Each structure stands twice: as structure tokens, then as C-alpha cells.
């Protein structure tokens, strides 16, 4: 992997990806932040050596470099998932690339279902902690000690200082920002009523199919990291209705402007 990382980083540096400070991963249906970026360079994933290719139709599949606020940023417009058939090492490969390009902070977004029924669709949740239900770890690979400590402390995987800034920005802009625990499952099927009940019992406030692998690797690389979920549906097992994926994507788009405000104002404050 070390050789592959070097090849990828060298390619992107040659393309002009020069010392970004902040990395951003945009989740399902969350692309409006790109409109706020002064784009200097962009490369399709399928042109980047050793990079996975996004296969989900609503993930764009571009790596973008530019200015946001007063910072150089590198943005993943579309991410990778285990449910696409990728390994956890593939899913998290871009995080290692962004770290080698120079980022010290990683901001992550996702679309998630609200397990906590006090949270409503269209609102945002700041991730305070997570539960990994994906069945493995991106660090469970031979030779991982060449890239950092094998046994990574996860007592506070989300940066407390950044989370405090997010909450302050939300208050100033009158944005509803819940705080809670995100459970990451494999998917791509959505959960049964019994699974929603189980997720609530173990302490989940929201559920999705991403984010946790990237957070684990970000901690492995000692990056400051924070994540925000856009809540796209309400997972009430006693009143469960068939899910319309198009409706979930539409809800993500409707709620996204508040997330854009949070990310833009946070990056200015870093």
C-alpha cells in the first residue's frame, strides 16, 4: 500500500494539488458545498492511479482542490462504501492520500436515518461517538504498523474543539444541530423493524452505511476529525413505511444548505 500511496500522491501533486489544509468528504446527496469552493483543480476518480471508482449513481466521483474561506481544501465529491464491493482499505484509501497531500483536519458528511425519534428528518446531527457494525476494521491488515500505531486509541475519535465550534456556529445561525451516536452498518439494504429496535437499544441516535471507516483511519493518522449527519428519514419501527431512496436524496438536498453554512464557517475559524 505504501508504494500505491506514493504513486497516487505524486500524480495529484503533479496535477497541482498543493498542500491542502482541510480534507472534506461529501456524502450521499450532499454536493452543494462544491458551489462554495473556488475550484483550482479537479480530477475524476477513474483518472487517479490506484484510486477506487464510485459506483453509486448519486456520487459524482471527483477529487477537487481549491479555496474555501481562507483555506486550501481537497474535497471528495462522492465516497466509497463496503456495499459497493470495496474492502475497508479501499474505502479509506482517499483519507491516506489526503493526509499525505498535507491535510491536518478532516471534515466528513453523510446522510443518515434518525433512530432517536426526538430528531426529525431535515435536521442535522453532530457525531459525538460511533458504533462500528461493519464487521471489521480498516486497520485489520498485515503491515499496518508501517503507517502508524496498530492499536489506535478511540476514546475521543471526534475532535472536541471542532465539535464545540460547530455547536457555536449552529447557535449563531439558528441551525438545529443535535449531537449523538452514529451507527455504521454494511448495507445496502435498509434496516428491518427489529434492527431499528436493536440499534436504539445499543445507544444509536442515527444509522448509515459509511463514515466510521474513514474516522478510524483519520485517528490512525492523527488527523483532527469531525462529522455531521444530515437526517433524511425517521426510523420508527412501530410506524415503519417503505423507504423511497429518491425521497431520501431529495431530503438530503433540502437540508444541505445548513450543513454548508456549518462547514464554511468552521473552516474560516480554523
N, C-alpha and C positions, 0 to 999 in steps of 0.2 A: 504493500500500500504506500510506503514511503516514496518509492520510485514513481508511482502513478500520481501522487500528490504533487511532486516536483514538476512533472510534465504538465499537469493542469495549470499550476500556478505560473510557470514560465510562459505558457501560452497566453494567459489572461494579462500578465504584466506586459507582454509584447503588444497586446491589444489596447493598452492604456489604462488598465485597472491599477491605479497608482495609490497605494497606501490609504485605503478607506479606513475610517474610524469606527463606523457603525455598520453592522450587518442587519438586514431585515428579511424575514421570511413571511411572505403573504400567503394566507390560507385560502380555502375554498370560497370562491365568490368575492374575494377581497382584493380588488385590483385598483381601486380609486386612488390609493396613496401615490401611485405612479404619476398621476396628474400633478402632484405637488413637487415632483423631483425634476430638477434641471438635468436632463439626461445628457451625459457626455459620451458614453459608450454603451452599447448593448450587444449581446451575443446570444443566439439561440442555443439552448442546451445541447442540441444534437450536433453542434459545431465544436463543442468543447471536448478536448481529449479526455477520455476516461469518465466523463460525466454521464449519469443516468439521463433518461429522457422521460419527461412527463407524459403519461398515457391517459390521464383523465381529461375529458373534453373541456371542462371549465377551468383547467390550469393552463396558463399561457405558455410556459416553458422558455423563459428568457432570464438571463442574468444581466442586470442593469447597474451601471456605475454612474454616479453623478453627485450633485449637490442637493442637500435638503436642509433648510435652515442655514446654519453656518458650518455644516459638517459634510465631509465626503462620505458617501454611503454606497454600499453594494446591496442590491435588492434582488431576492429570488422571487420572480413573478411566476408562482407555481412551485409546488413542492412535490416530494415523492412519498409514497406510502408502502407499507408492507403489503397491503391488499392488492397492489399492482403486480406483486410477484417479486419485489425487490427484497434484498436482505437488509437487515438493520444497518449494516456497514454502508450499503448503497444509499440508504435513506439519509444517513448523516454525513456522507462524503462532502457535500457542499459546505457544511459547517467547518470542517477541517480546512477546506480551501479558503474560505473567508478569513479564518484565523491566520493562515499563512500569508494572505494578502495584506494583513495588518490590523484587522478589527480588534477592538478590545471590549466592545459591547455588542450583544446580540438581542434584537427585539423580534418576538415571534407573535404571529396572529393565527387564529383558527376559527372555524365555525363549529359550534358545539350545541348539543341538546341540554336543556336545563333539567337536571334531576331534582334540584332544590325548587320546589314549587312556589317559593316566595320570589323566585326570579322569573321574569317574563321574557317571551321572545321579543327580539328587537333591542334588548338591553345588553350591556357588556359585563363581563366578569374578569377581574384581575386574578390571575392564578397565583395563589399563595403557596400551594403544595400540590403534589400529584400522586396518583396511584398507577403503577405500571402494570397493565394487564395484557401486554403484548407477548408475553411468554418467554422473553429472553432480553438480552441487553446488547447494545451496540459495542460494548466493551468486552463481551464474551467471545474473544477471538485471539488466536495464537499471535504472539508478538506485540500485543497492545502496550506492553511496558516500554517499547521503543518510542512511544508517542506521548507518554505521561504515566502517572501513577495508575496501577491496576485497580487498587481499592480506593475509589473516589468517595469522599465524604459527601453525603446528600442531606445533611441536617438542615441546610437552608439553601436549596437549589436555586431559588429566585432571589435576586438582589434586593435586599431590604431598603436600601437607599433609593433605588429606582422605583420600587413599588410605592414608597412614600411620596415621591414626586408625581407619579401617576395619580394617586388619590388627591393630591393638592390641585393638580391641573383639572381633574374631573369636577372638583368642588367649585373652582373658579369659573368653569364654563357650564356649570349646572348640568353636567352629564351624569346619568345614573351609572355608577360603577360598583358592582358588587365585588366581593372578594371571596374566593372559595377554592375548593379542591377539584382538580381536573383528573378524570379517569381516562386513560388511553387504552382502547381496545383495538383488535386487529381489523374488524370489518371484513368485507364491505357491507355485509348485511347489517341492518339496524337491529336494535335490541328487542327481545321479547318482553312481555309484561313481567315475567319472573326475573329477567336480567335487570330490568329497571329497579325492581324492588331490592335485589341484591346490591346493586350499585349504591342505592340510598343507604342500606344497612351498613355498608363498609365505610361510609363517610364521604361519598362523592357528591359534589354540587353540580357538576356538568360532565358530559361524556363526549368523546370524539375519537378520531382514528389517527391522530398524529401527535406532534409536539414533544411528547416525552422523550423519544429517542434523541432528538436534537438538543433537548435540555441536558440530558445525561452527558452527551459529548461536549457541550459547551462547558459544563462543570469540569470535565476531564481536562479541557484545555485552559481552565481557569479564566474563562470569559465572564464578564458581568452579563447576566441574562434576566430578561423579564418577558412575560407573555400575557396576552389579552385574548379572551374568547368572545366572539360575537354569538350571542344565544339566538339560534334560529328556530328552535321549536321547544315545546314544553312536553316533558316525558312523564306524563301522569299515567301510571299503569292501570288505574281504575277507570280512566276515561280515554283510553288509547284509540286513536284513529289512524288509518293508513297514512303513511308519510308520502308526501309529494316532493321529490327532490327538486323540481323546478321551483316550488314554493320556498324551500329552504334556501336556494341560491338567491331568490328574489328578496327574502328577508335579510340575508347577509348584506346584499347591496343597499337595502334601505337603512340598515343600522350602521353601515360602514363610515359615513361621514363623521360620526362621533369618535370612532377609532382613529380616523385620520387626524382629527384635532389632537387627540392624546399623543399620538406618535410625533407629530410635527412639533408640538410644544415641548415635549420631553427632550427631543433631540436638540432643540435650541438651548435647553438648560444644562446639557451635559458638559 
